[in-house]
Amino acid sequence: MFSIRAIPTLLFFNDGLLIENNIEVGGEIRVQQGKMVGAAGEDILRSIIEKM
């Protein structure tokens, strides 16, 4: 259903729905169609949550 290819995988939901938009932090796409792209530290995760 989510096309998970690696573990761990972070999925981002808003109001119970997987977010559909991409989230860019520092000029790089960090969330694509609700899935985390690459590894990130706490500061990146905080930025992603703020942009949701």
C-alpha positions as CSV (number, residue, x, y, z in Angstrom):
1,M,0.0,0.0,0.0
2,F,2.8,2.5,0.9
3,S,5.6,1.0,-1.4
4,I,8.0,0.7,1.5
5,R,11.4,-0.3,0.3
6,A,13.6,0.3,3.4
7,I,13.3,0.0,7.1
8,P,12.9,2.2,9.0
9,T,10.6,4.3,7.0
10,L,8.9,7.5,8.2
11,L,5.4,8.3,6.9
12,F,3.8,11.6,7.5
13,F,0.0,11.9,8.1
14,N,-2.1,15.0,8.6
15,D,-5.7,14.5,9.9
16,G,-5.3,10.7,9.4
17,L,-4.4,11.0,5.7
18,L,-0.9,10.5,4.2
19,I,0.2,13.9,3.0
20,E,0.4,14.2,-0.8
21,N,2.6,17.2,-1.2
22,N,6.4,17.3,-1.2
23,I,8.2,19.1,1.7
24,E,11.4,20.8,1.0
25,V,13.9,21.8,3.7
26,G,17.2,23.6,2.9
27,G,16.6,23.4,-0.8
28,E,16.2,19.6,-0.8
29,I,13.0,17.5,-1.0
30,R,12.8,15.7,2.4
31,V,9.3,14.3,2.1
32,Q,7.9,13.0,-1.1
33,Q,4.3,11.8,-1.3
34,G,4.2,11.4,2.5
35,K,7.4,9.4,2.7
36,M,10.8,10.5,4.2
37,V,13.5,10.8,1.6
38,G,16.9,9.9,3.1
39,A,18.0,10.2,6.7
40,A,17.5,13.3,8.8
41,G,18.3,14.7,12.2
42,E,16.0,16.3,14.7
43,D,16.3,19.8,13.2
44,I,15.2,18.5,9.8
45,L,12.3,16.6,11.4
46,R,11.2,19.7,13.3
47,S,11.2,21.8,10.0
48,I,9.2,19.1,8.2
49,I,6.5,19.1,11.0
50,E,6.4,22.9,10.9
51,K,5.7,22.8,7.1
52,M,3.0,20.2,7.3
